Amino acid sequence: MELYNNIQSVLSKKGINLVVGNIYDLMAIWKQWYRGNVNDFHYYNLRVNGQEVRCERKTMNMPKKICEDITKLLWTEKTRIELSNKGATKKLWEVLDSKENSFTVNFPVFLEKSLAIGDGALIEYKDKNNKTIIDYVLGDVVIPYKYTNSYINGLITVSRFVEETRKKKVYYTHITYHEYQDGVYRKLNELYKSSIETELGKEIDFNEKFPDIQESEEIKTSTPRFQIVKPNLANNFDTESPKGISILANSIDRFKSIDTKYDSFCNEFDLGKKRILVDQTAMNGQMTVDEEGNQRLIQYFDANDKAYVAINGMEGQPVKEIDFTLRAQEHIDSINAELNWLSSNAGLGSNFYKFDGVSTKTATEVISENSDAFRTKVHYDIIVNDVVYDLVKVICEMEGIKTNKITIIPDDSIIEDKNTEQLRAQQEVSQGLRSKKSYLMDIKGMSEQEAEEELQKIQEEKMSNQEALGFQSNVDEE
């Protein structure tokens, strides 16, 4: 992005070496997919009857769905944060869920967007009324400049606003430095002014536009007043960058394939409608004269009925009906195959999603402890819990809340242990709601052939026991 490259160039003269590269161009692409509208894919030109027509490709918006579902695995409204006593916990939540912060609502949304874009930052500060504020900042306006391995201890945030006077636009860029080193958190605000949108421009007095905001401050603290949240994934686009990558980043081709097939599925119903071929002259109608001598145009077919298609060369021929066979199930099967690959690639395991021709549904409301989705949750929990722990620690320090313990209790209602799953499956078999074969495959992990062989052995043993007791068995094989 031109602006970020210009910011990098300007700040490098101050000795600030920003990490830019091409990651912000990639973030812009990931953001489009999350939005569900990618300009160079969902809009395309098609030649129809010799003319070029602008078309829009329909989307299942699976990038948004995946971000939503992984976020629900990591954080829900049932997730609890508790301190060493009820009084301290109450004070904490008064800050977290204040009108300004609304952590219960805003944090899952922030987490979802950060997973989609690649990363994000939580920044804590005191406003002019001495209230503790949590700023939810997405990663496309966060640029690191100090880091060790993937740990970032120096970054800038970028925000812009425009003023227009006498039909001339002036672009203001507000840059805030956040740095933590040797137990000291430093914050510095700078303001730049430019007449060119893609340039940072000239630095001006910060308090000229923000007289109520402190230009710089230093705070001794054991915890930096910013936290970075990102997917627990290696950045394979820029291996030296501390920036995170989107959970969508390595599935773009699959999103394209899914939307191409879904668009074809929808077109199947539009293009596969019944057609009735009639001669062009029949659609033109015929002039007649009524009893009073008035001329009237009589049309034998409704020209607005889309079922009728007028063509030349059918004069004197009977009306011809064309009724296409829809390939709906073929499309559904193909889309489900793509969804299996996608969910597996995203760490949710195959068969997590199912398309039934109307909507996309998750295969189950609970996940077992040995599933891919559960392992992905545990993998991401490491970063998310660290971020929330440091956030709470900072708020307690800023608000003077005394505690010797911070506990984050996840929502485990969506997790089902193996014993519970097995017990329920046994009940379903006894009630005739599940076959013994599926029980052996799903619960015992057998292949289809192994399950069939095991059922054959069970049946043979049952027949042998009955014969030994003098009974004739007429029990059908399972």
C-alpha positions as CSV (number, residue, x, y, z in Angstrom):
1,M,0.0,0.0,0.0
2,E,1.4,3.4,-1.1
3,L,0.6,5.2,2.2
4,Y,2.3,2.6,4.4
5,N,5.4,2.6,2.2
6,N,5.5,6.4,2.5
7,I,5.1,6.2,6.3
8,Q,7.9,3.7,6.4
9,S,10.1,6.0,4.3
10,V,9.4,9.1,6.4
11,L,9.8,7.4,9.8
12,S,13.0,5.6,8.8
13,K,14.6,9.1,8.8
14,K,13.8,9.3,12.5
15,G,15.4,5.9,13.1
16,I,12.1,4.0,13.3
17,N,12.3,0.9,11.1
18,L,8.8,-0.3,10.4
19,V,7.9,-3.8,9.3
20,V,5.8,-3.3,6.2
21,G,6.6,-5.6,3.3
22,N,3.6,-6.8,1.3
23,I,1.6,-8.0,4.3
24,Y,-0.8,-5.0,4.2
25,D,-1.6,-5.7,0.6
26,L,-2.4,-9.3,1.6
27,M,-4.6,-8.0,4.5
28,A,-6.6,-6.0,2.1
29,I,-7.3,-9.1,0.0
30,W,-8.2,-11.2,3.1
31,K,-10.5,-8.4,4.2
32,Q,-12.3,-8.5,0.9
33,W,-12.9,-12.3,1.2
34,Y,-14.1,-11.8,4.8
35,R,-16.5,-9.2,3.5
36,G,-17.7,-11.6,0.9
37,N,-17.2,-9.4,-2.1
38,V,-13.9,-9.6,-4.0
39,N,-13.8,-7.2,-6.9
40,D,-11.6,-9.2,-9.3
41,F,-13.5,-12.5,-8.6
42,H,-17.1,-11.9,-7.8
43,Y,-17.6,-9.5,-10.7
44,Y,-16.7,-10.7,-14.2
45,N,-17.6,-10.1,-17.9
46,L,-19.4,-12.6,-20.0
47,R,-20.2,-12.5,-23.7
48,V,-23.9,-13.1,-24.4
49,N,-25.2,-12.9,-28.0
50,G,-22.1,-11.1,-29.1
51,Q,-22.3,-8.5,-26.3
52,E,-20.3,-8.2,-23.2
53,V,-22.4,-8.4,-20.0
54,R,-21.2,-7.5,-16.5
55,C,-22.1,-10.4,-14.1
56,E,-21.9,-10.9,-10.4
57,R,-20.9,-14.3,-9.0
58,K,-23.0,-15.5,-6.0
59,T,-21.2,-16.4,-2.8
60,M,-21.7,-18.7,0.1
61,N,-19.5,-16.3,2.2
62,M,-17.6,-19.2,3.8
63,P,-14.7,-17.0,4.9
64,K,-17.1,-15.2,7.3
65,K,-18.6,-18.5,8.4
66,I,-15.3,-20.0,9.3
67,C,-14.2,-16.9,11.3
68,E,-17.5,-17.0,13.2
69,D,-17.2,-20.7,14.0
70,I,-13.6,-20.6,15.2
71,T,-14.4,-17.6,17.3
72,K,-17.3,-19.4,19.0
73,L,-14.8,-22.2,19.8
74,L,-12.5,-19.8,21.5
75,W,-14.8,-17.3,23.2
76,T,-18.5,-17.1,24.1
77,E,-20.7,-15.1,26.4
78,K,-20.4,-18.0,28.9
79,T,-16.6,-17.7,29.2
80,R,-15.8,-16.4,32.7
81,I,-13.0,-14.2,34.1
82,E,-12.6,-14.3,37.9
83,L,-10.2,-12.7,40.3
84,S,-9.3,-13.9,43.9
85,N,-12.5,-12.6,45.4
86,K,-16.0,-11.5,44.4
87,G,-15.5,-7.9,45.1
88,A,-12.5,-7.6,42.9
89,T,-14.2,-9.6,40.1
90,K,-17.2,-7.2,40.3
91,K,-15.0,-4.2,40.0
92,L,-13.2,-5.7,37.0
93,W,-16.4,-6.4,35.1
94,E,-17.7,-2.9,35.8
95,V,-14.7,-1.7,33.7
96,L,-14.8,-4.5,31.1
97,D,-18.5,-4.2,30.4
98,S,-18.8,-0.4,30.9
99,K,-20.7,1.5,28.2
100,E,-17.5,2.5,26.6
101,N,-15.8,-0.9,26.5
102,S,-18.7,-3.5,26.3
103,F,-16.2,-6.3,26.4
104,T,-18.8,-9.1,26.3
105,V,-20.1,-7.9,23.0
106,N,-17.0,-6.3,21.5
107,F,-14.3,-8.8,22.2
108,P,-15.7,-11.7,20.2
109,V,-16.3,-9.4,17.3
110,F,-12.8,-8.0,17.6
111,L,-11.5,-11.6,17.8
112,E,-13.4,-12.7,14.7
113,K,-12.1,-9.8,12.6
114,S,-8.6,-10.3,13.9
115,L,-8.7,-13.9,12.8
116,A,-9.9,-12.8,9.4
117,I,-7.4,-10.0,8.8
118,G,-4.4,-11.6,10.5
119,D,-4.0,-9.8,13.8
120,G,-5.2,-7.0,16.0
121,A,-4.3,-5.0,19.1
122,L,-6.0,-4.2,22.4
123,I,-4.8,-0.9,23.8
124,E,-5.7,0.5,27.2
125,Y,-5.6,4.1,28.3
126,K,-7.3,6.7,30.5
127,D,-9.6,9.2,28.8
128,K,-10.1,12.8,29.8
129,N,-12.7,11.7,32.4
130,N,-10.2,9.3,33.9
131,K,-12.1,6.2,32.7
132,T,-10.2,3.1,31.6
133,I,-10.8,2.6,27.9
134,I,-10.1,-0.5,25.8
135,D,-9.3,0.3,22.2
136,Y,-10.0,-2.5,19.8
137,V,-7.6,-1.9,16.8
138,L,-7.5,-4.2,13.8
139,G,-4.1,-5.3,12.4
140,D,-4.3,-3.4,9.1
141,V,-3.6,-0.2,11.0
142,V,-1.0,-1.7,13.3
143,I,2.7,-1.6,12.2
144,P,5.4,-3.2,14.4
145,Y,8.9,-1.6,14.7
146,K,10.4,-3.5,17.6
147,Y,10.1,-7.2,18.2
148,T,11.9,-10.4,19.4
149,N,11.0,-13.4,17.4
150,S,7.2,-13.0,17.2
151,Y,6.9,-11.0,20.4
152,I,6.1,-7.3,19.5
153,N,7.2,-4.7,22.1
154,G,7.1,-1.6,19.8
155,L,4.4,-0.7,17.3
156,I,2.6,2.3,15.8
157,T,-1.2,2.6,15.1
158,V,-2.3,4.7,12.2
159,S,-5.6,6.6,11.9
160,R,-6.7,9.2,9.3
161,F,-9.2,11.9,8.9
162,V,-10.0,14.4,6.1
163,E,-10.9,18.0,6.1
164,E,-12.3,19.7,3.0
165,T,-12.1,23.5,2.4
166,R,-13.0,25.3,-0.8
167,K,-13.1,22.0,-2.7
168,K,-9.6,21.0,-1.5
169,K,-9.0,18.0,0.7
170,V,-6.5,18.0,3.4
171,Y,-5.4,14.6,4.8
172,Y,-4.4,14.3,8.5
173,T,-2.6,11.2,9.7
174,H,-2.5,10.5,13.5
175,I,0.4,8.1,14.4
176,T,0.7,6.7,18.0
177,Y,3.8,5.0,19.2
178,H,3.5,2.2,21.8
179,E,6.7,0.8,23.2
180,Y,7.5,-1.3,26.2
181,Q,11.1,-1.8,27.4
182,D,12.8,-2.4,30.8
183,G,9.5,-2.1,32.7
184,V,8.5,1.2,31.2
185,Y,5.5,1.8,28.8
186,R,6.1,4.8,26.5
187,K,3.4,6.4,24.4
188,L,3.9,9.2,21.9
189,N,1.4,10.9,19.5
190,E,2.4,12.6,16.2
191,L,0.2,14.3,13.6
192,Y,1.0,14.8,9.9
193,K,-0.7,16.9,7.3
194,S,-0.8,16.3,3.5
195,S,-2.6,17.4,0.4
196,I,-1.9,14.0,-1.2
197,E,-3.9,11.0,-0.1
198,T,-1.1,8.5,-0.4
199,E,1.6,10.6,1.4
200,L,2.2,11.2,5.1
201,G,3.1,14.8,4.5
202,K,4.6,17.3,7.0
203,E,4.5,16.8,10.8
204,I,2.5,19.5,12.6
205,D,1.8,20.3,16.3
206,F,-0.2,17.5,17.7
207,N,-2.1,19.6,20.2
208,E,-3.3,21.9,17.4
209,K,-6.0,19.3,16.6
210,F,-6.0,17.4,19.9
211,P,-5.7,19.9,22.7
212,D,-7.2,17.6,25.4
213,I,-4.9,14.6,24.7
214,Q,-1.5,14.3,26.2
215,E,1.2,14.2,23.5
216,S,3.5,11.8,25.3
217,E,3.7,9.8,28.6
218,E,5.8,7.2,30.4
219,I,4.5,4.7,32.8
220,K,6.4,2.2,35.0
221,T,4.5,-1.1,34.8
222,S,5.1,-4.8,34.8
223,T,2.7,-5.3,31.8
224,P,2.6,-3.3,28.5
225,R,-0.6,-1.5,27.9
226,F,-1.2,-3.2,24.6
227,Q,-1.7,-6.8,23.6
228,I,-1.5,-8.5,20.2
229,V,-3.9,-11.2,19.2
230,K,-3.4,-13.3,16.1
231,P,-4.0,-16.9,14.9
232,N,-1.5,-19.4,16.2
233,L,-0.2,-20.0,12.7
234,A,3.2,-19.6,11.1
235,N,3.4,-16.7,8.6
236,N,4.3,-18.5,5.4
237,F,3.9,-15.3,3.3
238,D,6.7,-13.4,5.1
239,T,8.6,-15.7,7.3
240,E,10.6,-12.9,8.9
241,S,7.6,-10.7,9.8
242,P,6.1,-10.8,13.4
243,K,2.7,-10.0,11.8
244,G,0.1,-12.7,11.9
245,I,-1.7,-14.2,8.9
246,S,-5.4,-14.7,8.4
247,I,-7.0,-18.1,9.0
248,L,-8.3,-17.6,5.5
249,A,-4.9,-17.0,3.9
250,N,-4.2,-20.5,2.6
251,S,-7.7,-21.3,1.5
252,I,-8.4,-18.6,-1.1
253,D,-8.4,-21.1,-4.0
254,R,-10.9,-23.2,-2.1
255,F,-13.2,-20.2,-1.5
256,K,-13.1,-19.5,-5.3
257,S,-14.0,-23.1,-6.1
258,I,-16.9,-23.2,-3.6
259,D,-18.4,-19.9,-4.9
260,T,-17.9,-21.0,-8.5
261,K,-19.9,-24.2,-7.9
262,Y,-22.5,-22.4,-5.8
263,D,-23.0,-19.8,-8.5
264,S,-23.4,-22.7,-11.0
265,F,-25.9,-24.3,-8.6
266,C,-28.0,-21.2,-8.5
267,N,-27.7,-20.7,-12.3
268,E,-28.9,-24.3,-12.8
269,F,-32.4,-23.2,-11.7
270,D,-32.4,-20.0,-13.7
271,L,-31.0,-21.6,-16.9
272,G,-32.8,-24.9,-16.4
273,K,-36.4,-23.5,-16.4
274,K,-38.9,-24.9,-18.8
275,R,-38.9,-23.2,-22.2
276,I,-41.6,-23.1,-24.8
277,L,-40.4,-22.3,-28.4
278,V,-42.8,-20.4,-30.6
279,D,-42.3,-18.6,-33.9
280,Q,-41.3,-15.0,-33.8
281,T,-44.4,-13.9,-35.7
282,A,-46.6,-15.4,-33.0
283,M,-45.2,-13.0,-30.4
284,N,-45.8,-10.0,-32.7
285,G,-49.6,-10.6,-32.6
286,Q,-52.1,-9.8,-35.3
287,M,-54.3,-6.8,-36.0
288,T,-58.1,-7.5,-36.1
289,V,-61.2,-5.4,-36.6
290,D,-64.1,-5.6,-34.1
291,E,-67.8,-5.2,-34.9
292,E,-67.5,-1.5,-34.5
293,G,-64.7,-1.2,-37.0
294,N,-62.0,-0.5,-34.4
295,Q,-58.6,-2.1,-35.0
296,R,-57.2,-4.2,-32.1
297,L,-53.9,-6.0,-31.6
298,I,-54.4,-9.6,-30.5
299,Q,-51.4,-11.4,-29.0
300,Y,-51.7,-15.2,-28.9
301,F,-48.8,-15.5,-26.3
302,D,-47.9,-13.4,-23.4
303,A,-44.7,-11.6,-24.4
304,N,-43.8,-11.1,-20.7
305,D,-44.0,-14.7,-19.8
306,K,-40.4,-15.9,-19.6
307,A,-41.3,-19.5,-20.4
308,Y,-42.0,-18.5,-24.1
309,V,-38.9,-18.0,-26.3
310,A,-39.5,-16.6,-29.8
311,I,-37.3,-17.8,-32.6
312,N,-37.3,-17.6,-36.4
313,G,-38.0,-20.5,-38.6
314,M,-40.9,-22.2,-36.7
315,E,-43.7,-20.8,-38.9
316,G,-46.3,-23.4,-39.3
317,Q,-44.7,-25.7,-36.8
318,P,-46.3,-26.7,-33.5
319,V,-45.2,-25.2,-30.2
320,K,-42.2,-27.0,-28.9
321,E,-41.6,-27.6,-25.2
322,I,-38.1,-28.0,-23.8
323,D,-37.9,-29.2,-20.2
324,F,-34.3,-29.4,-18.8
325,T,-33.2,-31.9,-16.2
326,L,-31.7,-30.1,-13.3
327,R,-28.4,-31.3,-11.9
328,A,-29.1,-30.2,-8.4
329,Q,-27.8,-33.2,-6.5
330,E,-24.5,-33.3,-8.5
331,H,-23.9,-29.6,-7.5
332,I,-24.8,-30.3,-3.8
333,D,-22.4,-33.3,-3.7
334,S,-19.6,-31.2,-5.4
335,I,-20.1,-28.3,-3.0
336,N,-20.0,-30.7,0.0
337,A,-16.7,-32.2,-1.2
338,E,-15.2,-28.7,-1.4
339,L,-16.6,-27.9,2.1
340,N,-14.9,-31.0,3.6
341,W,-11.6,-30.0,2.2
342,L,-12.0,-26.4,3.4
343,S,-13.0,-27.3,6.9
344,S,-10.1,-29.7,7.2
345,N,-7.7,-27.1,5.9
346,A,-9.0,-24.6,8.5
347,G,-8.5,-27.1,11.3
348,L,-12.1,-28.0,11.9
349,G,-11.9,-31.5,10.5
350,S,-13.8,-32.9,7.5
351,N,-17.6,-33.1,7.6
352,F,-17.8,-30.0,9.9
353,Y,-20.0,-28.3,7.3
354,K,-22.9,-29.7,5.2
355,F,-24.7,-27.9,2.4
356,D,-28.3,-29.2,1.9
357,G,-29.2,-27.0,-1.1
358,V,-30.8,-24.3,1.0
359,S,-28.1,-23.4,3.6
360,T,-24.8,-24.4,5.1
361,K,-25.0,-26.0,8.5
362,T,-22.5,-27.3,11.0
363,A,-22.6,-31.0,11.3
364,T,-23.0,-31.0,15.1
365,E,-23.5,-28.6,18.0
366,V,-20.9,-30.3,20.1
367,I,-17.3,-31.5,19.4
368,S,-15.5,-34.3,21.0
369,E,-12.2,-34.0,22.8
370,N,-10.3,-36.0,20.2
371,S,-11.7,-34.1,17.2
372,D,-9.6,-31.8,14.9
373,A,-11.9,-28.8,15.9
374,F,-11.1,-29.4,19.6
375,R,-7.3,-29.6,18.9
376,T,-7.6,-26.3,16.9
377,K,-9.4,-24.7,19.8
378,V,-6.6,-25.7,22.3
379,H,-4.0,-24.5,19.8
380,Y,-5.5,-21.0,19.5
381,D,-6.5,-20.8,23.2
382,I,-2.8,-20.4,24.1
383,I,-2.6,-17.0,22.5
384,V,-6.2,-15.8,23.3
385,N,-5.9,-16.6,27.0
386,D,-2.5,-14.9,27.2
387,V,-3.9,-11.8,25.6
388,V,-7.0,-11.7,28.0
389,Y,-4.8,-12.4,31.0
390,D,-2.5,-9.4,30.3
391,L,-5.5,-7.2,29.5
392,V,-7.1,-8.0,32.9
393,K,-3.7,-7.5,34.6
394,V,-3.4,-4.0,33.1
395,I,-7.0,-3.1,34.0
396,C,-6.4,-4.2,37.6
397,E,-3.3,-2.1,37.8
398,M,-4.9,1.0,36.2
399,E,-8.0,0.7,38.5
400,G,-6.1,-0.3,41.7
401,I,-7.9,-3.6,41.9
402,K,-6.1,-5.9,44.3
403,T,-5.9,-9.6,43.3
404,N,-3.4,-12.4,43.6
405,K,-5.2,-14.6,41.0
406,I,-6.6,-14.3,37.5
407,T,-8.7,-17.2,36.3
408,I,-10.1,-17.6,32.8
409,I,-12.8,-20.3,32.7
410,P,-13.7,-21.3,29.1
411,D,-17.2,-22.3,27.9
412,D,-17.0,-26.1,27.7
413,S,-20.7,-26.6,26.8
414,I,-19.7,-27.3,23.2
415,I,-17.1,-29.9,24.2
416,E,-18.2,-33.5,24.7
417,D,-15.9,-36.0,26.3
418,K,-15.6,-39.5,24.8
419,N,-17.5,-41.3,27.6
420,T,-20.6,-39.0,27.1
421,E,-20.4,-39.5,23.4
422,Q,-20.2,-43.3,23.7
423,L,-23.1,-43.5,26.2
424,R,-25.3,-41.5,24.0
425,A,-24.4,-43.6,20.9
426,Q,-25.2,-46.8,22.9
427,Q,-28.6,-45.4,23.8
428,E,-29.3,-44.5,20.1
429,V,-28.4,-48.0,19.0
430,S,-30.8,-49.6,21.7
431,Q,-33.6,-47.2,20.6
432,G,-33.1,-48.0,16.9
433,L,-31.9,-44.5,16.1
434,R,-28.4,-45.6,15.0
435,S,-27.1,-48.8,13.3
436,K,-24.5,-51.0,15.1
437,K,-22.3,-50.6,12.1
438,S,-22.2,-46.7,12.4
439,Y,-21.5,-47.2,16.2
440,L,-18.5,-49.3,15.5
441,M,-17.2,-46.9,12.9
442,D,-17.8,-43.6,14.7
443,I,-17.2,-44.6,18.3
444,K,-14.7,-47.5,18.0
445,G,-12.9,-46.0,15.0
446,M,-13.3,-49.0,12.8
447,S,-13.2,-48.9,9.0
448,E,-16.4,-50.0,7.1
449,Q,-14.9,-53.4,6.4
450,E,-13.7,-53.9,10.0
451,A,-17.2,-53.0,11.2
452,E,-18.9,-55.5,8.9
453,E,-16.5,-58.3,9.9
454,E,-17.0,-57.6,13.6
455,L,-20.8,-57.7,13.1
456,Q,-20.5,-61.0,11.3
457,K,-18.5,-62.4,14.2
458,I,-21.1,-61.2,16.7
459,Q,-23.9,-62.7,14.6
460,E,-22.0,-66.1,14.3
461,E,-21.4,-66.2,18.0
462,K,-25.1,-65.5,18.7
463,M,-26.2,-68.3,16.4
464,S,-23.7,-70.7,17.9
465,N,-24.9,-70.0,21.4
466,Q,-28.5,-70.4,20.4
467,E,-27.8,-73.7,18.7
468,A,-25.9,-75.0,21.8
469,L,-29.1,-74.3,23.8
470,G,-31.3,-76.1,21.3
471,F,-32.8,-73.0,19.7
472,Q,-33.2,-72.5,16.0
473,S,-32.1,-68.9,15.0
474,N,-34.0,-66.9,12.4
475,V,-32.3,-63.6,13.4
476,D,-31.4,-61.5,10.4
477,E,-27.8,-60.4,10.0
478,E,-27.2,-56.8,11.2
